[in-house]
Amino acid sequence: MPDPDEKPDQTPSDAPLNEGLELCANCGTALSKDEWCPILTDTDADGDLVIRSFCDEGCKEAWSDADSSGSRSA
Ligand SMILES: [Zn+2]
């Protein structure tokens, strides 16, 4: 029986609040899209290209160092 009052699967295709708002991949700081921030291209486990943004060069380097070690702790 369909219940018209409940739509548990209703998920917005894109969340307006998060659109354009990047988080630093290293420390999680919200990045202003009005300011330039360093980015790094990476590939995920499936080989898809991922672009990571960082709040500053220090975070970018910290991420690079951690990533190149091969052991990324979750
Ligand atoms: Zn950062």
N, CA, C, O and the ligand as a Tripos MOL2 file, in Angstrom:
@<TRIPOS>MOLECULE
protein
  297   295    75     0     0
PROTEIN
NO_CHARGES

@<TRIPOS>ATOM
      1 N           0.8240   -1.2070    0.0000 N.3       1 MET1
      2 CA          0.0000    0.0000    0.0000 C.3       1 MET1
      3 C           0.8620    1.2630    0.0000 C.2       1 MET1
      4 O           1.6380    1.4860    0.9290 O.2       1 MET1
      5 N           0.7310    2.0520   -0.9960 N.am      2 PRO2
      6 CA          1.4890    3.3110   -0.9910 C.3       2 PRO2
      7 C           0.8830    4.3110   -0.0220 C.2       2 PRO2
      8 O          -0.3340    4.4870    0.0320 O.2       2 PRO2
      9 N           1.7280    4.9470    0.7240 N.am      3 ASP3
     10 CA          1.2740    5.9580    1.6680 C.3       3 ASP3
     11 C           1.6570    7.3320    1.1330 C.2       3 ASP3
     12 O           2.8440    7.6570    1.0890 O.2       3 ASP3
     13 N           0.6950    8.1400    0.7290 N.am      4 PRO4
     14 CA          1.0090    9.4410    0.1100 C.3       4 PRO4
     15 C           1.6800   10.4150    1.0600 C.2       4 PRO4
     16 O           2.2950   11.3870    0.6200 O.2       4 PRO4
     17 N           1.5710   10.1680    2.3440 N.am      5 ASP5
     18 CA          2.1550   11.1100    3.3080 C.3       5 ASP5
     19 C           3.6210   10.8390    3.5960 C.2       5 ASP5
     20 O           4.3290   11.6850    4.1440 O.2       5 ASP5
     21 N           4.0660    9.6440    3.2180 N.am      6 GLU6
     22 CA          5.4560    9.3250    3.5210 C.3       6 GLU6
     23 C           6.2430    9.0640    2.2560 C.2       6 GLU6
     24 O           5.8360    8.2710    1.4070 O.2       6 GLU6
     25 N           7.3660    9.7310    2.1400 N.am      7 LYS7
     26 CA          8.2390    9.5090    0.9870 C.3       7 LYS7
     27 C           9.6710    9.2860    1.4850 C.2       7 LYS7
     28 O          10.5120   10.1810    1.3990 O.2       7 LYS7
     29 N           9.9330    8.1120    1.9950 N.am      8 PRO8
     30 CA         11.2470    7.8520    2.5950 C.3       8 PRO8
     31 C          12.3930    7.9150    1.5870 C.2       8 PRO8
     32 O          13.5450    8.1440    1.9560 O.2       8 PRO8
     33 N          12.0700    7.7120    0.3330 N.am      9 ASP9
     34 CA         13.1250    7.7010   -0.6750 C.3       9 ASP9
     35 C          13.3090    9.0620   -1.3360 C.2       9 ASP9
     36 O          14.0070    9.1890   -2.3430 O.2       9 ASP9
     37 N          12.6840   10.0570   -0.7650 N.am     10 GLN10
     38 CA         12.7920   11.3780   -1.3790 C.3      10 GLN10
     39 C          14.1510   11.9940   -1.0490 C.2      10 GLN10
     40 O          14.3660   12.5010    0.0520 O.2      10 GLN10
     41 N          15.0240   11.9430   -1.9820 N.am     11 THR11
     42 CA         16.3410   12.5360   -1.7880 C.3      11 THR11
     43 C          16.5800   13.5680   -2.8810 C.2      11 THR11
     44 O          16.4440   13.2650   -4.0660 O.2      11 THR11
     45 N          16.9260   14.7570   -2.4940 N.am     12 PRO12
     46 CA         17.1920   15.7950   -3.4930 C.3      12 PRO12
     47 C          18.3820   15.4060   -4.3640 C.2      12 PRO12
     48 O          19.3820   14.8820   -3.8740 O.2      12 PRO12
     49 N          18.2610   15.6660   -5.6400 N.am     13 SER13
     50 CA         19.3180   15.2770   -6.5640 C.3      13 SER13
     51 C          20.6100   16.0400   -6.2700 C.2      13 SER13
     52 O          21.7120   15.5220   -6.4520 O.2      13 SER13
     53 N          20.4520   17.2570   -5.8190 N.am     14 ASP14
     54 CA         21.6390   17.9890   -5.3900 C.3      14 ASP14
     55 C          21.2730   18.9100   -4.2430 C.2      14 ASP14
     56 O          20.2350   19.5710   -4.2660 O.2      14 ASP14
     57 N          22.1210   18.9450   -3.2590 N.am     15 ALA15
     58 CA         21.8480   19.7660   -2.0900 C.3      15 ALA15
     59 C          22.3580   21.1800   -2.3300 C.2      15 ALA15
     60 O          23.5640   21.3850   -2.4660 O.2      15 ALA15
     61 N          21.4630   22.1510   -2.3830 N.am     16 PRO16
     62 CA         21.8560   23.5300   -2.6850 C.3      16 PRO16
     63 C          22.8980   24.0770   -1.7200 C.2      16 PRO16
     64 O          23.7730   24.8450   -2.1220 O.2      16 PRO16
     65 N          22.8130   23.6920   -0.4570 N.am     17 LEU17
     66 CA         23.7330   24.2240    0.5310 C.3      17 LEU17
     67 C          25.1730   23.7820    0.2680 C.2      17 LEU17
     68 O          26.1240   24.4960    0.5850 O.2      17 LEU17
     69 N          25.3100   22.6110   -0.3080 N.am     18 ASN18
     70 CA         26.6540   22.0840   -0.5110 C.3      18 ASN18
     71 C          27.2010   22.4140   -1.8870 C.2      18 ASN18
     72 O          28.3700   22.1540   -2.1720 O.2      18 ASN18
     73 N          26.3750   22.9780   -2.7310 N.am     19 GLU19
     74 CA         26.8110   23.2250   -4.1020 C.3      19 GLU19
     75 C          27.9170   24.2690   -4.1380 C.2      19 GLU19
     76 O          27.7500   25.3960   -3.6710 O.2      19 GLU19
     77 N          29.0130   23.8820   -4.6860 N.am     20 GLY20
     78 CA         30.1140   24.8220   -4.8160 C.3      20 GLY20
     79 C          30.9280   24.9790   -3.5580 C.2      20 GLY20
     80 O          31.9550   25.6580   -3.5610 O.2      20 GLY20
     81 N          30.4860   24.3620   -2.4840 N.am     21 LEU21
     82 CA         31.2280   24.5180   -1.2400 C.3      21 LEU21
     83 C          32.1510   23.3230   -1.0500 C.2      21 LEU21
     84 O          31.7060   22.2010   -0.8080 O.2      21 LEU21
     85 N          33.4290   23.5880   -1.1640 N.am     22 GLU22
     86 CA         34.4110   22.5240   -1.0340 C.3      22 GLU22
     87 C          34.9320   22.4590    0.3880 C.2      22 GLU22
     88 O          34.9600   23.4570    1.1070 O.2      22 GLU22
     89 N          35.3380   21.2800    0.7720 N.am     23 LEU23
     90 CA         35.9740   21.1150    2.0630 C.3      23 LEU23
     91 C          37.4290   20.7360    1.8430 C.2      23 LEU23
     92 O          37.7570   19.9840    0.9260 O.2      23 LEU23
     93 N          38.2900   21.2630    2.6900 N.am     24 CYS24
     94 CA         39.6810   20.8830    2.6190 C.3      24 CYS24
     95 C          39.7930   19.3770    2.8230 C.2      24 CYS24
     96 O          39.2950   18.8370    3.8110 O.2      24 CYS24
     97 N          40.4480   18.7070    1.8870 N.am     25 ALA25
     98 CA         40.5310   17.2500    1.9530 C.3      25 ALA25
     99 C          41.3990   16.7990    3.1110 C.2      25 ALA25
    100 O          41.3250   15.6480    3.5410 O.2      25 ALA25
    101 N          42.2120   17.6970    3.6100 N.am     26 ASN26
    102 CA         43.1170   17.3270    4.6950 C.3      26 ASN26
    103 C          42.5140   17.6000    6.0650 C.2      26 ASN26
    104 O          42.5070   16.7170    6.9220 O.2      26 ASN26
    105 N          42.0100   18.8080    6.2830 N.am     27 CYS27
    106 CA         41.5440   19.1740    7.6200 C.3      27 CYS27
    107 C          40.0340   19.3980    7.6850 C.2      27 CYS27
    108 O          39.4790   19.5300    8.7760 O.2      27 CYS27
    109 N          39.3680   19.4430    6.5440 N.am     28 GLY28
    110 CA         37.9150   19.5370    6.5620 C.3      28 GLY28
    111 C          37.3790   20.9490    6.6710 C.2      28 GLY28
    112 O          36.1700   21.1400    6.8020 O.2      28 GLY28
    113 N          38.2490   21.9410    6.6200 N.am     29 THR29
    114 CA         37.7970   23.3220    6.6700 C.3      29 THR29
    115 C          36.9780   23.6590    5.4270 C.2      29 THR29
    116 O          37.3460   23.2830    4.3140 O.2      29 THR29
    117 N          35.8830   24.3580    5.6180 N.am     30 ALA30
    118 CA         35.0800   24.7920    4.4840 C.3      30 ALA30
    119 C          35.8320   25.8600    3.7170 C.2      30 ALA30
    120 O          36.3420   26.8170    4.3010 O.2      30 ALA30
    121 N          35.8980   25.6910    2.4130 N.am     31 LEU31
    122 CA         36.6570   26.6110    1.5820 C.3      31 LEU31
    123 C          35.7160   27.5780    0.8840 C.2      31 LEU31
    124 O          34.6820   27.1770    0.3490 O.2      31 LEU31
    125 N          36.0700   28.8160    0.8920 N.am     32 SER32
    126 CA         35.2940   29.8080    0.1660 C.3      32 SER32
    127 C          35.5420   29.6520   -1.3270 C.2      32 SER32
    128 O          36.6850   29.5900   -1.7790 O.2      32 SER32
    129 N          34.4580   29.5890   -2.0800 N.am     33 LYS33
    130 CA         34.6440   29.4380   -3.5230 C.3      33 LYS33
    131 C          35.0740   30.7510   -4.1640 C.2      33 LYS33
    132 O          35.3990   30.7940   -5.3510 O.2      33 LYS33
    133 N          35.0740   31.8160   -3.3780 N.am     34 ASP34
    134 CA         35.5210   33.1050   -3.8990 C.3      34 ASP34
    135 C          37.0290   33.2420   -3.8620 C.2      34 ASP34
    136 O          37.6020   34.1330   -4.4890 O.2      34 ASP34
    137 N          37.6700   32.3420   -3.1130 N.am     35 GLU35
    138 CA         39.1140   32.4350   -2.9870 C.3      35 GLU35
    139 C          39.7710   31.2470   -3.6700 C.2      35 GLU35
    140 O          39.2440   30.1340   -3.6780 O.2      35 GLU35
    141 N          40.9300   31.5150   -4.2360 N.am     36 TRP36
    142 CA         41.6870   30.4420   -4.8510 C.3      36 TRP36
    143 C          42.1790   29.4840   -3.7690 C.2      36 TRP36
    144 O          42.5910   29.9040   -2.6880 O.2      36 TRP36
    145 N          42.1280   28.2260   -4.0710 N.am     37 CYS37
    146 CA         42.6900   27.2670   -3.1340 C.3      37 CYS37
    147 C          43.4290   26.2030   -3.9310 C.2      37 CYS37
    148 O          43.0310   25.8700   -5.0470 O.2      37 CYS37
    149 N          44.5030   25.6710   -3.3590 N.am     38 PRO38
    150 CA         45.2610   24.6550   -4.0670 C.3      38 PRO38
    151 C          44.4440   23.3850   -4.2490 C.2      38 PRO38
    152 O          43.6970   22.9840   -3.3570 O.2      38 PRO38
    153 N          44.5890   22.7640   -5.3960 N.am     39 ILE39
    154 CA         43.8930   21.5080   -5.6350 C.3      39 ILE39
    155 C          44.8840   20.4450   -6.0480 C.2      39 ILE39
    156 O          46.0130   20.7340   -6.4450 O.2      39 ILE39
    157 N          44.4430   19.2330   -5.9470 N.am     40 LEU40
    158 CA         45.2750   18.0940   -6.2850 C.3      40 LEU40
    159 C          44.3630   17.0870   -6.9720 C.2      40 LEU40
    160 O          43.2530   16.8230   -6.5090 O.2      40 LEU40
    161 N          44.8340   16.5360   -8.0600 N.am     41 THR41
    162 CA         44.0310   15.5030   -8.6990 C.3      41 THR41
    163 C          44.4760   14.1450   -8.1890 C.2      41 THR41
    164 O          45.6590   13.8990   -7.9530 O.2      41 THR41
    165 N          43.5110   13.2870   -8.0300 N.am     42 ASP42
    166 CA         43.7580   11.9760   -7.4560 C.3      42 ASP42
    167 C          42.8300   11.0010   -8.1680 C.2      42 ASP42
    168 O          41.9130   11.4000   -8.8860 O.2      42 ASP42
    169 N          43.0840    9.7340   -7.9570 N.am     43 THR43
    170 CA         42.1480    8.7450   -8.4630 C.3      43 THR43
    171 C          41.6540    7.9050   -7.3030 C.2      43 THR43
    172 O          42.4140    7.5550   -6.4000 O.2      43 THR43
    173 N          40.3750    7.5880   -7.3400 N.am     44 ASP44
    174 CA         39.8360    6.7670   -6.2730 C.3      44 ASP44
    175 C          40.0710    5.2940   -6.5870 C.2      44 ASP44
    176 O          40.7480    4.9530   -7.5570 O.2      44 ASP44
    177 N          39.5060    4.4330   -5.7600 N.am     45 ALA45
    178 CA         39.7460    3.0000   -5.8900 C.3      45 ALA45
    179 C          39.2700    2.4610   -7.2360 C.2      45 ALA45
    180 O          39.7690    1.4420   -7.7140 O.2      45 ALA45
    181 N          38.3120    3.1420   -7.8410 N.am     46 ASP46
    182 CA         37.7820    2.6930   -9.1270 C.3      46 ASP46
    183 C          38.5430    3.2900  -10.3030 C.2      46 ASP46
    184 O          38.2480    2.9980  -11.4620 O.2      46 ASP46
    185 N          39.5250    4.1300   -9.9900 N.am     47 GLY47
    186 CA         40.2970    4.7520  -11.0450 C.3      47 GLY47
    187 C          39.6630    6.0060  -11.5920 C.2      47 GLY47
    188 O          40.1200    6.5550  -12.5950 O.2      47 GLY47
    189 N          38.6050    6.4670  -10.9340 N.am     48 ASP48
    190 CA         37.9610    7.7030  -11.3740 C.3      48 ASP48
    191 C          38.7400    8.9060  -10.8780 C.2      48 ASP48
    192 O          39.2940    8.9030   -9.7790 O.2      48 ASP48
    193 N          38.7680    9.9220  -11.7010 N.am     49 LEU49
    194 CA         39.5000   11.1300  -11.3270 C.3      49 LEU49
    195 C          38.7690   11.8930  -10.2270 C.2      49 LEU49
    196 O          37.5670   12.1450  -10.3130 O.2      49 LEU49
    197 N          39.5080   12.2440   -9.2160 N.am     50 VAL50
    198 CA         38.9450   13.0020   -8.0960 C.3      50 VAL50
    199 C          39.7710   14.2650   -7.9310 C.2      50 VAL50
    200 O          41.0010   14.2130   -7.9430 O.2      50 VAL50
    201 N          39.1050   15.3930   -7.7790 N.am     51 ILE51
    202 CA         39.8120   16.6400   -7.5250 C.3      51 ILE51
    203 C          39.6440   17.0030   -6.0580 C.2      51 ILE51
    204 O          38.5270   17.1590   -5.5640 O.2      51 ILE51
    205 N          40.7590   17.1310   -5.3790 N.am     52 ARG52
    206 CA         40.7180   17.4620   -3.9560 C.3      52 ARG52
    207 C          41.1580   18.9090   -3.7750 C.2      52 ARG52
    208 O          42.1120   19.3720   -4.4000 O.2      52 ARG52
    209 N          40.4430   19.6040   -2.9070 N.am     53 SER53
    210 CA         40.7540   21.0060   -2.6370 C.3      53 SER53
    211 C          41.3250   21.1250   -1.2330 C.2      53 SER53
    212 O          40.9830   20.3520   -0.3380 O.2      53 SER53
    213 N          42.1810   22.0830   -1.0620 N.am     54 PHE54
    214 CA         42.8290   22.2830    0.2320 C.3      54 PHE54
    215 C          42.7730   23.7570    0.6020 C.2      54 PHE54
    216 O          42.7130   24.6390   -0.2540 O.2      54 PHE54
    217 N          42.7960   23.9930    1.9280 N.am     55 CYS55
    218 CA         42.6850   25.3870    2.3760 C.3      55 CYS55
    219 C          43.9960   26.1320    2.1610 C.2      55 CYS55
    220 O          43.9920   27.3480    1.9720 O.2      55 CYS55
    221 N          45.1190   25.4150    2.1880 N.am     56 ASP56
    222 CA         46.3840   26.0650    1.8870 C.3      56 ASP56
    223 C          47.4070   25.0220    1.4310 C.2      56 ASP56
    224 O          47.1430   23.8190    1.4290 O.2      56 ASP56
    225 N          48.5640   25.5160    1.0510 N.am     57 GLU57
    226 CA         49.5900   24.6230    0.5220 C.3      57 GLU57
    227 C          50.0370   23.5970    1.5640 C.2      57 GLU57
    228 O          50.3800   22.4630    1.2300 O.2      57 GLU57
    229 N          50.0270   24.0220    2.8440 N.am     58 GLY58
    230 CA         50.4460   23.1170    3.9050 C.3      58 GLY58
    231 C          49.5690   21.8800    3.9800 C.2      58 GLY58
    232 O          50.0580   20.7610    4.1330 O.2      58 GLY58
    233 N          48.2640   22.0990    3.8700 N.am     59 CYS59
    234 CA         47.3420   20.9720    3.9110 C.3      59 CYS59
    235 C          47.5190   20.0990    2.6640 C.2      59 CYS59
    236 O          47.4490   18.8720    2.7360 O.2      59 CYS59
    237 N          47.7440   20.7430    1.5400 N.am     60 LYS60
    238 CA         47.9430   19.9960    0.3100 C.3      60 LYS60
    239 C          49.1710   19.0950    0.4210 C.2      60 LYS60
    240 O          49.1450   17.9320    0.0200 O.2      60 LYS60
    241 N          50.2390   19.6540    0.9710 N.am     61 GLU61
    242 CA         51.4620   18.8680    1.1200 C.3      61 GLU61
    243 C          51.2850   17.7670    2.1540 C.2      61 GLU61
    244 O          51.7870   16.6550    1.9900 O.2      61 GLU61
    245 N          50.5620   18.0920    3.2220 N.am     62 ALA62
    246 CA         50.3090   17.0810    4.2490 C.3      62 ALA62
    247 C          49.5260   15.9190    3.6540 C.2      62 ALA62
    248 O          49.8100   14.7560    3.9440 O.2      62 ALA62
    249 N          48.5460   16.2370    2.8270 N.am     63 TRP63
    250 CA         47.7580   15.1960    2.1750 C.3      63 TRP63
    251 C          48.6400   14.3960    1.2130 C.2      63 TRP63
    252 O          48.5600   13.1690    1.1650 O.2      63 TRP63
    253 N          49.4680   15.0910    0.4580 N.am     64 SER64
    254 CA         50.3320   14.4240   -0.5040 C.3      64 SER64
    255 C          51.2820   13.4630    0.1970 C.2      64 SER64
    256 O          51.4920   12.3360   -0.2530 O.2      64 SER64
    257 N          51.8490   13.9220    1.2980 N.am     65 ASP65
    258 CA         52.7770   13.0670    2.0340 C.3      65 ASP65
    259 C          52.0830   11.8320    2.5580 C.2      65 ASP65
    260 O          52.6070   10.7230    2.4520 O.2      65 ASP65
    261 N          50.8920   12.0250    3.1300 N.am     66 ALA66
    262 CA         50.1500   10.8910    3.6800 C.3      66 ALA66
    263 C          49.7540    9.9390    2.5660 C.2      66 ALA66
    264 O          49.7810    8.7200    2.7330 O.2      66 ALA66
    265 N          49.3850   10.5150    1.4170 N.am     67 ASP67
    266 CA         48.8810    9.7000    0.3300 C.3      67 ASP67
    267 C          50.0080    8.8730   -0.2910 C.2      67 ASP67
    268 O          49.8120    7.7090   -0.6420 O.2      67 ASP67
    269 N          51.1750    9.4770   -0.4230 N.am     68 SER68
    270 CA         52.2640    8.7850   -1.0960 C.3      68 SER68
    271 C          52.8200    7.6490   -0.2390 C.2      68 SER68
    272 O          53.5070    6.7620   -0.7470 O.2      68 SER68
    273 N          52.5250    7.6780    1.0460 N.am     69 SER69
    274 CA         53.0000    6.6080    1.9030 C.3      69 SER69
    275 C          52.2660    5.2990    1.6110 C.2      69 SER69
    276 O          52.7460    4.2150    1.9430 O.2      69 SER69
    277 N          51.1030    5.4200    0.9870 N.am     70 GLY70
    278 CA         50.4040    4.2230    0.5810 C.3      70 GLY70
    279 C          49.4650    3.6770    1.6440 C.2      70 GLY70
    280 O          48.6140    2.8380    1.3490 O.2      70 GLY70
    281 N          49.6110    4.1390    2.8610 N.am     71 SER71
    282 CA         48.7280    3.6560    3.9260 C.3      71 SER71
    283 C          47.8660    4.8020    4.4250 C.2      71 SER71
    284 O          48.2970    5.6290    5.2290 O.2      71 SER71
    285 N          46.6660    4.8270    3.9390 N.am     72 ARG72
    286 CA         45.7580    5.9000    4.3160 C.3      72 ARG72
    287 C          44.8070    5.3770    5.3990 C.2      72 ARG72
    288 O          43.9380    4.5510    5.1210 O.2      72 ARG72
    289 N          44.9700    5.8460    6.5890 N.am     73 SER73
    290 CA         44.1250    5.3630    7.6710 C.3      73 SER73
    291 C          42.7850    6.0840    7.6360 C.2      73 SER73
    292 O          42.7400    7.3100    7.5420 O.2      73 SER73
    293 N          41.7320    5.3520    7.7080 N.am     74 ALA74
    294 CA         40.4070    5.9440    7.5860 C.3      74 ALA74
    295 C          39.9330    6.5410    8.8880 C.2      74 ALA74
    296 O          38.8290    7.0820    8.9530 O.2      74 ALA74
    297 ZN         43.1880   22.3390    5.4020 Zn       75 ZN75
@<TRIPOS>BOND
     1     1     2 1
     2     2     3 1
     3     3     4 2
     4     3     5 am
     5     5     6 1
     6     6     7 1
     7     7     8 2
     8     7     9 am
     9     9    10 1
    10    10    11 1
    11    11    12 2
    12    11    13 am
    13    13    14 1
    14    14    15 1
    15    15    16 2
    16    15    17 am
    17    17    18 1
    18    18    19 1
    19    19    20 2
    20    19    21 am
    21    21    22 1
    22    22    23 1
    23    23    24 2
    24    23    25 am
    25    25    26 1
    26    26    27 1
    27    27    28 2
    28    27    29 am
    29    29    30 1
    30    30    31 1
    31    31    32 2
    32    31    33 am
    33    33    34 1
    34    34    35 1
    35    35    36 2
    36    35    37 am
    37    37    38 1
    38    38    39 1
    39    39    40 2
    40    39    41 am
    41    41    42 1
    42    42    43 1
    43    43    44 2
    44    43    45 am
    45    45    46 1
    46    46    47 1
    47    47    48 2
    48    47    49 am
    49    49    50 1
    50    50    51 1
    51    51    52 2
    52    51    53 am
    53    53    54 1
    54    54    55 1
    55    55    56 2
    56    55    57 am
    57    57    58 1
    58    58    59 1
    59    59    60 2
    60    59    61 am
    61    61    62 1
    62    62    63 1
    63    63    64 2
    64    63    65 am
    65    65    66 1
    66    66    67 1
    67    67    68 2
    68    67    69 am
    69    69    70 1
    70    70    71 1
    71    71    72 2
    72    71    73 am
    73    73    74 1
    74    74    75 1
    75    75    76 2
    76    75    77 am
    77    77    78 1
    78    78    79 1
    79    79    80 2
    80    79    81 am
    81    81    82 1
    82    82    83 1
    83    83    84 2
    84    83    85 am
    85    85    86 1
    86    86    87 1
    87    87    88 2
    88    87    89 am
    89    89    90 1
    90    90    91 1
    91    91    92 2
    92    91    93 am
    93    93    94 1
    94    94    95 1
    95    95    96 2
    96    95    97 am
    97    97    98 1
    98    98    99 1
    99    99   100 2
   100    99   101 am
   101   101   102 1
   102   102   103 1
   103   103   104 2
   104   103   105 am
   105   105   106 1
   106   106   107 1
   107   107   108 2
   108   107   109 am
   109   109   110 1
   110   110   111 1
   111   111   112 2
   112   111   113 am
   113   113   114 1
   114   114   115 1
   115   115   116 2
   116   115   117 am
   117   117   118 1
   118   118   119 1
   119   119   120 2
   120   119   121 am
   121   121   122 1
   122   122   123 1
   123   123   124 2
   124   123   125 am
   125   125   126 1
   126   126   127 1
   127   127   128 2
   128   127   129 am
   129   129   130 1
   130   130   131 1
   131   131   132 2
   132   131   133 am
   133   133   134 1
   134   134   135 1
   135   135   136 2
   136   135   137 am
   137   137   138 1
   138   138   139 1
   139   139   140 2
   140   139   141 am
   141   141   142 1
   142   142   143 1
   143   143   144 2
   144   143   145 am
   145   145   146 1
   146   146   147 1
   147   147   148 2
   148   147   149 am
   149   149   150 1
   150   150   151 1
   151   151   152 2
   152   151   153 am
   153   153   154 1
   154   154   155 1
   155   155   156 2
   156   155   157 am
   157   157   158 1
   158   158   159 1
   159   159   160 2
   160   159   161 am
   161   161   162 1
   162   162   163 1
   163   163   164 2
   164   163   165 am
   165   165   166 1
   166   166   167 1
   167   167   168 2
   168   167   169 am
   169   169   170 1
   170   170   171 1
   171   171   172 2
   172   171   173 am
   173   173   174 1
   174   174   175 1
   175   175   176 2
   176   175   177 am
   177   177   178 1
   178   178   179 1
   179   179   180 2
   180   179   181 am
   181   181   182 1
   182   182   183 1
   183   183   184 2
   184   183   185 am
   185   185   186 1
   186   186   187 1
   187   187   188 2
   188   187   189 am
   189   189   190 1
   190   190   191 1
   191   191   192 2
   192   191   193 am
   193   193   194 1
   194   194   195 1
   195   195   196 2
   196   195   197 am
   197   197   198 1
   198   198   199 1
   199   199   200 2
   200   199   201 am
   201   201   202 1
   202   202   203 1
   203   203   204 2
   204   203   205 am
   205   205   206 1
   206   206   207 1
   207   207   208 2
   208   207   209 am
   209   209   210 1
   210   210   211 1
   211   211   212 2
   212   211   213 am
   213   213   214 1
   214   214   215 1
   215   215   216 2
   216   215   217 am
   217   217   218 1
   218   218   219 1
   219   219   220 2
   220   219   221 am
   221   221   222 1
   222   222   223 1
   223   223   224 2
   224   223   225 am
   225   225   226 1
   226   226   227 1
   227   227   228 2
   228   227   229 am
   229   229   230 1
   230   230   231 1
   231   231   232 2
   232   231   233 am
   233   233   234 1
   234   234   235 1
   235   235   236 2
   236   235   237 am
   237   237   238 1
   238   238   239 1
   239   239   240 2
   240   239   241 am
   241   241   242 1
   242   242   243 1
   243   243   244 2
   244   243   245 am
   245   245   246 1
   246   246   247 1
   247   247   248 2
   248   247   249 am
   249   249   250 1
   250   250   251 1
   251   251   252 2
   252   251   253 am
   253   253   254 1
   254   254   255 1
   255   255   256 2
   256   255   257 am
   257   257   258 1
   258   258   259 1
   259   259   260 2
   260   259   261 am
   261   261   262 1
   262   262   263 1
   263   263   264 2
   264   263   265 am
   265   265   266 1
   266   266   267 1
   267   267   268 2
   268   267   269 am
   269   269   270 1
   270   270   271 1
   271   271   272 2
   272   271   273 am
   273   273   274 1
   274   274   275 1
   275   275   276 2
   276   275   277 am
   277   277   278 1
   278   278   279 1
   279   279   280 2
   280   279   281 am
   281   281   282 1
   282   282   283 1
   283   283   284 2
   284   283   285 am
   285   285   286 1
   286   286   287 1
   287   287   288 2
   288   287   289 am
   289   289   290 1
   290   290   291 1
   291   291   292 2
   292   291   293 am
   293   293   294 1
   294   294   295 1
   295   295   296 2
@<TRIPOS>SUBSTRUCTURE
     1 MET1         2 RESIDUE 1 A MET
     2 PRO2         6 RESIDUE 1 A PRO
     3 ASP3        10 RESIDUE 1 A ASP
     4 PRO4        14 RESIDUE 1 A PRO
     5 ASP5        18 RESIDUE 1 A ASP
     6 GLU6        22 RESIDUE 1 A GLU
     7 LYS7        26 RESIDUE 1 A LYS
     8 PRO8        30 RESIDUE 1 A PRO
     9 ASP9        34 RESIDUE 1 A ASP
    10 GLN10       38 RESIDUE 1 A GLN
    11 THR11       42 RESIDUE 1 A THR
    12 PRO12       46 RESIDUE 1 A PRO
    13 SER13       50 RESIDUE 1 A SER
    14 ASP14       54 RESIDUE 1 A ASP
    15 ALA15       58 RESIDUE 1 A ALA
    16 PRO16       62 RESIDUE 1 A PRO
    17 LEU17       66 RESIDUE 1 A LEU
    18 ASN18       70 RESIDUE 1 A ASN
    19 GLU19       74 RESIDUE 1 A GLU
    20 GLY20       78 RESIDUE 1 A GLY
    21 LEU21       82 RESIDUE 1 A LEU
    22 GLU22       86 RESIDUE 1 A GLU
    23 LEU23       90 RESIDUE 1 A LEU
    24 CYS24       94 RESIDUE 1 A CYS
    25 ALA25       98 RESIDUE 1 A ALA
    26 ASN26      102 RESIDUE 1 A ASN
    27 CYS27      106 RESIDUE 1 A CYS
    28 GLY28      110 RESIDUE 1 A GLY
    29 THR29      114 RESIDUE 1 A THR
    30 ALA30      118 RESIDUE 1 A ALA
    31 LEU31      122 RESIDUE 1 A LEU
    32 SER32      126 RESIDUE 1 A SER
    33 LYS33      130 RESIDUE 1 A LYS
    34 ASP34      134 RESIDUE 1 A ASP
    35 GLU35      138 RESIDUE 1 A GLU
    36 TRP36      142 RESIDUE 1 A TRP
    37 CYS37      146 RESIDUE 1 A CYS
    38 PRO38      150 RESIDUE 1 A PRO
    39 ILE39      154 RESIDUE 1 A ILE
    40 LEU40      158 RESIDUE 1 A LEU
    41 THR41      162 RESIDUE 1 A THR
    42 ASP42      166 RESIDUE 1 A ASP
    43 THR43      170 RESIDUE 1 A THR
    44 ASP44      174 RESIDUE 1 A ASP
    45 ALA45      178 RESIDUE 1 A ALA
    46 ASP46      182 RESIDUE 1 A ASP
    47 GLY47      186 RESIDUE 1 A GLY
    48 ASP48      190 RESIDUE 1 A ASP
    49 LEU49      194 RESIDUE 1 A LEU
    50 VAL50      198 RESIDUE 1 A VAL
    51 ILE51      202 RESIDUE 1 A ILE
    52 ARG52      206 RESIDUE 1 A ARG
    53 SER53      210 RESIDUE 1 A SER
    54 PHE54      214 RESIDUE 1 A PHE
    55 CYS55      218 RESIDUE 1 A CYS
    56 ASP56      222 RESIDUE 1 A ASP
    57 GLU57      226 RESIDUE 1 A GLU
    58 GLY58      230 RESIDUE 1 A GLY
    59 CYS59      234 RESIDUE 1 A CYS
    60 LYS60      238 RESIDUE 1 A LYS
    61 GLU61      242 RESIDUE 1 A GLU
    62 ALA62      246 RESIDUE 1 A ALA
    63 TRP63      250 RESIDUE 1 A TRP
    64 SER64      254 RESIDUE 1 A SER
    65 ASP65      258 RESIDUE 1 A ASP
    66 ALA66      262 RESIDUE 1 A ALA
    67 ASP67      266 RESIDUE 1 A ASP
    68 SER68      270 RESIDUE 1 A SER
    69 SER69      274 RESIDUE 1 A SER
    70 GLY70      278 RESIDUE 1 A GLY
    71 SER71      282 RESIDUE 1 A SER
    72 ARG72      286 RESIDUE 1 A ARG
    73 SER73      290 RESIDUE 1 A SER
    74 ALA74      294 RESIDUE 1 A ALA
    75 ZN75       297 GROUP 0 **** ****
